[in-house]
Amino acid sequence: MTAPRNPNRSPRHFEFNYSPVLNLFDSDFVDLRYKYKDYVPFGDDNNLPRQLIKLAREVPVHRAILNSKTSYISGQGIQSTDAATHRFLEHPNNIKESFAYILKKLVFDYLTFGNCYYEIVTNRKQSFVYCYHQDATHVRLHVDGKHALIHPYWDMYAGMKDEYLQVVSLFPEASKGKDGLYHSIIQLKDYEPEFFYYGVPSYFAGVRNIIIAGLTNVWNQSRLESSFATAGLLIIPGVNSDEAADELDKLFNEYKGALGSKASEIIIQYLSDLAPGISSQEAKFIAFEKQVEGNWLALHTQAEISLITIHNWFKTLTPYSDEKSTYDAGRILNEYEVAMATVIQPIQEIFIQSFQTTLSSYGISLKDFEIINKPPISRINPMKYVWEVRRDSGLDFDKTDPVQKLLVLQLKNIYPSADTLSV
């Protein structure tokens, strides 16, 4: 038997430079756009996934929320009392990945891109079944709606005969690969009206706030590096290639000496056109005045705060630095319970049902399949003795102490006005 290859391994490394435009078509029905014959583009330049991951890498609070939601939804692991299910969860493929790690990558893709993909690989006799995560940035859907096209970098796609292109059938169909094995791709997507092929991430409506948070970080960094002496920001549109940007850089460098030190204190931002002949915005110079610096800081703060709402998430569950806020145990647990009911468990159920339905087609029955959920802090069991709680917390305890011989519930009844219990 030929061992399946790693689906995430790219044949070679491609270099690229790309500036986000973050634009969507009104719909992803390809009938209206005849120039796309092989695949359905995702974003108006087919590079929306790359744009979204660029934002996730460069905007700290945005990434913190994505990481936090991923951790809570993927849980503290996966468990099952069924022996066969447990064996599959421990060894779902031949590259020594646990199923919990596959789930974590899928959840991150689902939250970041609105789409995630996993691949099932087997042989004709189905004597083995392997499950792999597929990088969502590599996958586009064929216009027939029955196949997935996988390419390491879509800006270098050379057509259906591209040597680096892999075409895989969408589940429930399977296609025979060059390795002689049968492959099937499963897509999970976040619903968006008018989008048939792809999902759109739930935070997309607030993507401008994410961009603002990222731009204010860049601005603050530039001000810090120039000891807050930067005169302003010069925006130059219509620069559509690295070569053109390099030529302009050389031109500015030639005149720096003649113009004096102030020329080196200007931040220059090149912007490519959104489409041929359509500039992203007009050329302009924005002066940085000290008296309006507070406005920028307020804009940065407001943009970061808005991200919590944009993501439909909760502040106490996000590693968010806010010196003005204090959180008690009650609020953390209350928000966790709301998150469990409205976000965590509903998304977990989507994944659980997908895995059970898909793998049952290959003769694998996932029984007693459960994602382990744990709150960020623990409640004190009211039916324990106080000495037991102190022991479990690593504190000194005395079984003969009359107070410690009380149940926690009894102690709460004695001090009903206390919001939290201190033992």
C-alpha positions as CSV (number, residue, x, y, z in Angstrom):
1,M,0.0,0.0,0.0
2,T,1.3,3.4,-0.9
3,A,1.2,5.8,2.1
4,P,-0.8,9.0,1.5
5,R,1.1,12.2,1.1
6,N,0.7,15.1,3.4
7,P,-2.1,17.3,1.9
8,N,-0.6,20.4,3.4
9,R,2.8,20.1,1.8
10,S,3.5,22.6,-1.0
11,P,5.7,21.5,-4.0
12,R,7.9,24.7,-3.8
13,H,8.0,28.1,-2.2
14,F,6.6,31.1,-4.0
15,E,7.5,34.7,-3.1
16,F,4.8,37.3,-3.3
17,N,4.0,40.8,-2.1
18,Y,0.3,41.7,-1.8
19,S,-1.7,44.6,-0.5
20,P,-5.3,43.9,0.7
21,V,-8.3,45.5,-1.1
22,L,-10.9,43.5,1.0
23,N,-13.7,43.7,-1.6
24,L,-16.4,41.1,-2.2
25,F,-18.5,40.6,-5.3
26,D,-22.2,41.1,-4.5
27,S,-22.7,37.4,-4.9
28,D,-20.6,34.3,-5.8
29,F,-22.8,33.1,-8.6
30,V,-20.3,32.7,-11.4
31,D,-22.9,32.7,-14.2
32,L,-22.7,36.5,-14.1
33,R,-18.9,36.6,-14.5
34,Y,-18.0,34.7,-17.7
35,K,-14.2,35.3,-17.4
36,Y,-14.0,32.6,-14.6
37,K,-14.3,29.2,-16.3
38,D,-12.5,26.9,-13.9
39,Y,-13.1,28.1,-10.4
40,V,-15.3,30.4,-8.3
41,P,-13.2,33.4,-7.2
42,F,-13.3,34.3,-3.5
43,G,-13.1,38.1,-3.4
44,D,-13.0,40.4,-6.4
45,D,-9.4,39.5,-7.1
46,N,-9.7,35.9,-5.8
47,N,-7.4,36.8,-2.9
48,L,-9.8,37.5,0.0
49,P,-8.4,34.6,2.1
50,R,-4.9,36.0,1.9
51,Q,-6.2,39.5,2.8
52,L,-8.1,38.1,5.8
53,I,-5.1,36.2,7.2
54,K,-2.9,39.3,6.7
55,L,-5.3,41.2,8.9
56,A,-5.2,38.3,11.5
57,R,-1.4,38.5,11.6
58,E,-1.1,42.3,11.9
59,V,-4.0,43.4,14.1
60,P,-3.2,42.2,17.7
61,V,-6.7,42.4,19.3
62,H,-8.4,40.9,16.2
63,R,-5.9,37.9,16.4
64,A,-6.4,37.6,20.2
65,I,-10.1,37.2,19.7
66,L,-9.7,34.7,16.9
67,N,-7.3,32.7,19.1
68,S,-9.6,32.9,22.1
69,K,-12.6,31.8,20.2
70,T,-10.6,29.0,18.6
71,S,-9.4,27.7,22.0
72,Y,-12.9,27.7,23.6
73,I,-14.6,26.1,20.6
74,S,-11.9,23.4,20.1
75,G,-12.1,22.8,23.8
76,Q,-9.6,21.0,26.1
77,G,-9.5,17.9,23.9
78,I,-11.8,15.2,22.6
79,Q,-12.9,12.2,24.5
80,S,-14.9,9.0,24.0
81,T,-15.5,5.9,26.0
82,D,-15.9,3.8,22.8
83,A,-12.6,2.0,22.2
84,A,-12.7,2.1,18.4
85,T,-13.6,5.8,18.4
86,H,-10.8,6.5,20.9
87,R,-8.2,4.8,18.6
88,F,-9.3,6.9,15.6
89,L,-9.2,10.1,17.6
90,E,-5.6,9.3,18.7
91,H,-4.4,8.4,15.2
92,P,-6.6,9.9,12.5
93,N,-3.9,10.0,9.8
94,N,-0.3,8.9,9.0
95,I,1.4,12.1,10.0
96,K,1.0,11.7,13.7
97,E,-1.6,14.4,14.2
98,S,-4.2,14.0,16.9
99,F,-7.9,14.6,16.0
100,A,-8.0,17.5,18.5
101,Y,-5.2,19.3,16.6
102,I,-7.0,18.8,13.3
103,L,-10.1,20.3,14.9
104,K,-8.3,23.3,16.2
105,K,-6.9,24.2,12.8
106,L,-10.3,23.7,11.2
107,V,-12.0,26.0,13.8
108,F,-9.4,28.7,13.2
109,D,-10.0,28.6,9.5
110,Y,-13.8,28.6,10.0
111,L,-13.6,31.7,12.2
112,T,-11.0,33.5,10.1
113,F,-12.2,32.8,6.5
114,G,-15.8,31.7,7.0
115,N,-14.8,28.4,5.4
116,C,-12.8,25.4,6.4
117,Y,-11.9,22.1,4.6
118,Y,-10.8,18.7,5.6
119,E,-9.8,15.8,3.4
120,I,-10.6,12.1,3.7
121,V,-8.2,9.6,2.1
122,T,-8.7,5.9,1.7
123,N,-8.1,3.0,-0.7
124,R,-10.5,1.0,-2.8
125,K,-11.2,-1.5,0.0
126,Q,-11.4,1.2,2.7
127,S,-8.9,-0.8,4.7
128,F,-7.8,2.5,6.2
129,V,-9.4,5.9,6.5
130,Y,-7.2,9.0,7.1
131,C,-8.4,12.5,7.9
132,Y,-6.4,15.7,7.1
133,H,-6.9,19.4,7.5
134,Q,-6.7,21.4,4.3
135,D,-5.4,25.0,4.4
136,A,-8.4,27.2,3.5
137,T,-6.2,29.7,1.7
138,H,-5.3,27.0,-0.9
139,V,-8.8,25.9,-1.7
140,R,-11.2,27.2,-4.4
141,L,-14.3,25.6,-5.6
142,H,-14.8,24.5,-9.2
143,V,-17.7,26.1,-11.1
144,D,-19.4,22.7,-11.3
145,G,-19.9,22.8,-7.6
146,K,-18.6,19.2,-7.4
147,H,-14.9,19.6,-7.1
148,A,-12.3,21.5,-5.0
149,L,-9.2,23.0,-6.6
150,I,-6.1,23.1,-4.4
151,H,-3.2,25.3,-5.4
152,P,-0.3,26.5,-3.2
153,Y,-0.5,30.1,-4.5
154,W,-3.4,31.2,-6.6
155,D,-1.8,34.3,-8.1
156,M,0.4,31.8,-10.0
157,Y,-2.4,29.6,-11.1
158,A,-1.8,28.5,-14.8
159,G,-5.1,26.7,-15.6
160,M,-6.4,23.2,-15.2
161,K,-3.2,21.8,-16.5
162,D,-1.1,23.5,-13.9
163,E,1.4,21.0,-12.5
164,Y,0.8,22.2,-8.9
165,L,-3.0,22.0,-9.1
166,Q,-4.8,19.2,-7.4
167,V,-8.5,18.5,-8.2
168,V,-10.4,16.6,-5.6
169,S,-14.1,15.7,-5.5
170,L,-16.4,17.2,-2.9
171,F,-18.0,14.8,-0.5
172,P,-19.9,12.5,-0.9
173,E,-18.0,11.8,-4.1
174,A,-14.4,10.7,-4.1
175,S,-11.7,11.0,-6.9
176,K,-8.7,8.8,-7.5
177,G,-5.5,10.7,-7.1
178,K,-2.0,10.1,-8.6
179,D,-1.1,8.1,-5.6
180,G,-3.8,5.5,-6.5
181,L,-5.9,6.4,-3.4
182,Y,-9.3,8.0,-3.2
183,H,-9.7,11.5,-1.9
184,S,-12.7,13.6,-0.9
185,I,-12.9,17.2,0.4
186,I,-15.5,18.3,2.9
187,Q,-16.3,22.0,3.2
188,L,-17.9,23.7,6.3
189,K,-19.0,27.3,5.7
190,D,-20.5,30.2,7.6
191,Y,-23.8,31.0,6.0
192,E,-24.1,34.3,4.1
193,P,-27.1,35.3,1.9
194,E,-26.4,35.4,-1.8
195,F,-23.3,33.3,-1.4
196,F,-23.8,29.7,-2.6
197,Y,-20.2,28.4,-2.9
198,Y,-18.4,30.2,0.0
199,G,-19.1,31.3,3.5
200,V,-18.2,34.8,4.8
201,P,-16.6,35.3,8.2
202,S,-19.1,36.6,10.8
203,Y,-16.9,39.6,11.6
204,F,-16.7,40.8,7.9
205,A,-19.3,43.5,8.4
206,G,-16.9,45.2,10.8
207,V,-13.8,44.7,8.8
208,R,-13.2,48.5,8.6
209,N,-12.9,48.7,12.3
210,I,-10.2,45.9,12.1
211,I,-8.4,47.9,9.4
212,I,-8.5,51.1,11.5
213,A,-7.1,49.2,14.5
214,G,-4.3,47.9,12.3
215,L,-3.6,51.3,10.7
216,T,-3.4,53.1,14.1
217,N,-0.9,50.5,15.3
218,V,1.3,51.2,12.3
219,W,0.9,55.0,12.8
220,N,1.8,54.7,16.5
221,Q,4.9,52.6,15.6
222,S,6.0,55.1,13.0
223,R,5.6,58.0,15.4
224,L,7.6,56.1,18.1
225,E,10.4,55.2,15.7
226,S,10.7,58.8,14.6
227,S,10.6,60.1,18.2
228,F,7.1,61.5,17.4
229,A,8.8,64.0,15.0
230,T,7.0,62.7,11.9
231,A,5.6,65.6,9.9
232,G,2.8,63.6,8.3
233,L,1.6,60.8,6.0
234,L,1.9,61.1,2.2
235,I,-0.5,58.9,0.3
236,I,0.3,58.1,-3.3
237,P,-2.2,56.0,-5.3
238,G,-1.7,54.3,-8.6
239,V,1.4,52.4,-7.6
240,N,0.5,48.9,-8.9
241,S,3.8,47.0,-8.6
242,D,6.9,46.6,-6.5
243,E,9.0,47.9,-9.3
244,A,7.1,51.1,-9.4
245,A,7.3,51.5,-5.7
246,D,11.1,50.9,-5.8
247,E,11.5,53.5,-8.4
248,L,9.6,56.1,-6.3
249,D,11.7,55.2,-3.3
250,K,14.9,55.9,-5.2
251,L,13.5,59.2,-6.4
252,F,12.6,60.3,-2.9
253,N,16.0,59.2,-1.6
254,E,17.7,61.3,-4.2
255,Y,16.0,64.4,-3.0
256,K,16.2,63.8,0.8
257,G,19.6,65.5,1.0
258,A,18.4,68.5,-0.9
259,L,15.2,68.9,1.0
260,G,16.8,68.5,4.5
261,S,15.9,66.3,7.4
262,K,12.2,67.0,7.2
263,A,12.0,64.8,4.1
264,S,12.9,61.7,6.0
265,E,10.2,62.4,8.6
266,I,7.4,61.8,6.2
267,I,5.6,58.4,6.1
268,I,4.9,57.4,2.5
269,Q,2.1,55.0,1.8
270,Y,1.7,53.6,-1.8
271,L,-1.7,52.3,-2.8
272,S,-2.5,50.1,-5.8
273,D,-5.6,50.8,-7.9
274,L,-8.7,48.8,-7.1
275,A,-9.1,48.1,-10.9
276,P,-7.5,49.4,-14.1
277,G,-8.1,53.2,-14.1
278,I,-9.8,53.2,-10.7
279,S,-7.7,54.6,-7.9
280,S,-8.3,53.5,-4.3
281,Q,-8.3,57.2,-3.3
282,E,-6.8,60.6,-4.2
283,A,-3.2,61.6,-3.5
284,K,-3.1,63.5,-0.3
285,F,-0.8,64.6,2.6
286,I,-2.1,64.3,6.1
287,A,-0.2,66.4,8.6
288,F,0.4,65.0,12.1
289,E,-0.4,67.8,14.5
290,K,0.3,67.3,18.2
291,Q,-3.0,68.8,19.2
292,V,-5.0,66.1,17.4
293,E,-2.9,63.2,18.5
294,G,-5.5,62.4,21.2
295,N,-8.0,61.9,18.4
296,W,-5.9,59.2,16.9
297,L,-5.5,57.5,20.3
298,A,-9.2,57.7,20.9
299,L,-9.8,56.2,17.4
300,H,-7.4,53.3,18.2
301,T,-9.1,52.6,21.5
302,Q,-12.6,52.7,20.1
303,A,-11.6,50.5,17.2
304,E,-10.2,47.8,19.5
305,I,-13.2,47.9,21.8
306,S,-15.5,47.5,18.8
307,L,-13.8,44.3,17.8
308,I,-15.3,42.5,20.7
309,T,-18.8,43.3,19.4
310,I,-17.8,42.6,15.8
311,H,-16.7,39.1,16.7
312,N,-19.9,38.4,18.7
313,W,-17.6,37.6,21.6
314,F,-17.1,38.5,25.3
315,K,-14.5,40.8,26.9
316,T,-13.8,38.6,29.9
317,L,-13.0,35.7,27.6
318,T,-10.5,37.7,25.6
319,P,-6.9,38.4,26.6
320,Y,-7.6,42.1,26.3
321,S,-5.5,44.7,28.1
322,D,-7.8,47.3,29.7
323,E,-6.6,48.8,32.9
324,K,-10.0,50.5,33.6
325,S,-11.8,47.2,33.7
326,T,-12.0,44.7,36.6
327,Y,-13.8,41.4,36.3
328,D,-15.1,39.3,39.2
329,A,-15.5,35.5,39.0
330,G,-19.2,35.8,38.7
331,R,-19.1,37.9,35.5
332,I,-16.5,35.7,33.9
333,L,-18.6,32.5,34.6
334,N,-21.8,34.2,33.5
335,E,-20.2,35.4,30.2
336,Y,-18.7,31.9,29.7
337,E,-22.1,30.3,30.1
338,V,-23.7,32.7,27.6
339,A,-20.8,32.1,25.2
340,M,-21.3,28.3,25.6
341,A,-25.0,28.6,24.7
342,T,-24.8,31.1,21.9
343,V,-21.4,30.6,20.2
344,I,-19.3,27.6,21.5
345,Q,-21.7,24.7,21.5
346,P,-23.6,25.7,18.3
347,I,-20.3,25.7,16.4
348,Q,-19.1,22.6,18.1
349,E,-22.3,20.8,17.0
350,I,-21.7,21.8,13.4
351,F,-18.3,20.1,13.5
352,I,-19.4,17.0,15.4
353,Q,-22.3,16.4,13.0
354,S,-20.1,16.8,10.0
355,F,-17.5,14.4,11.3
356,Q,-20.1,11.8,12.3
357,T,-21.9,12.0,9.0
358,T,-18.8,11.9,6.8
359,L,-16.9,9.2,8.6
360,S,-20.0,6.9,8.9
361,S,-19.9,6.8,5.1
362,Y,-16.5,5.1,5.5
363,G,-17.6,2.7,8.1
364,I,-16.3,4.6,11.1
365,S,-18.9,5.3,13.7
366,L,-17.9,8.0,16.1
367,K,-19.7,7.0,19.3
368,D,-19.8,9.0,22.5
369,F,-17.8,11.7,20.7
370,E,-17.5,14.7,22.9
371,I,-15.5,17.9,23.0
372,I,-14.2,18.7,26.5
373,N,-15.3,22.1,27.7
374,K,-13.9,23.7,30.8
375,P,-14.7,27.2,32.1
376,P,-11.7,29.6,32.5
377,I,-12.2,29.5,36.3
378,S,-13.8,26.9,38.5
379,R,-16.8,27.3,40.8
380,I,-16.6,25.9,44.3
381,N,-18.8,22.9,44.8
382,P,-21.4,23.9,47.4
383,M,-21.7,20.3,48.6
384,K,-18.1,20.0,49.6
385,Y,-16.8,20.6,53.1
386,V,-14.7,23.7,53.6
387,W,-11.7,21.7,54.6
388,E,-12.0,19.8,51.3
389,V,-12.1,23.0,49.3
390,R,-9.0,24.3,51.2
391,R,-7.2,21.0,50.6
392,D,-8.0,21.0,46.9
393,S,-6.8,24.6,46.6
394,G,-3.5,23.7,48.2
395,L,-4.2,25.6,51.4
396,D,-3.7,24.4,55.0
397,F,-6.8,22.7,56.3
398,D,-8.0,21.3,59.6
399,K,-10.7,18.6,59.7
400,T,-11.4,19.3,63.4
401,D,-12.1,23.1,62.9
402,P,-15.8,23.6,63.4
403,V,-16.0,26.1,60.6
404,Q,-14.1,23.9,58.2
405,K,-16.4,21.0,59.0
406,L,-19.3,22.9,57.5
407,L,-20.5,22.4,53.9
408,V,-19.8,25.3,51.6
409,L,-23.6,25.6,51.2
410,Q,-24.0,26.0,55.0
411,L,-21.2,28.7,55.1
412,K,-23.0,30.6,52.3
413,N,-26.2,30.5,54.3
414,I,-24.3,31.9,57.3
415,Y,-22.9,34.8,55.2
416,P,-25.6,35.4,52.6
417,S,-24.4,38.9,51.7
418,A,-21.0,37.7,50.4
419,D,-20.8,37.7,46.6
420,T,-17.9,35.3,46.6
421,L,-16.7,32.7,49.0
422,S,-13.2,33.1,50.6
423,V,-12.0,30.0,52.3
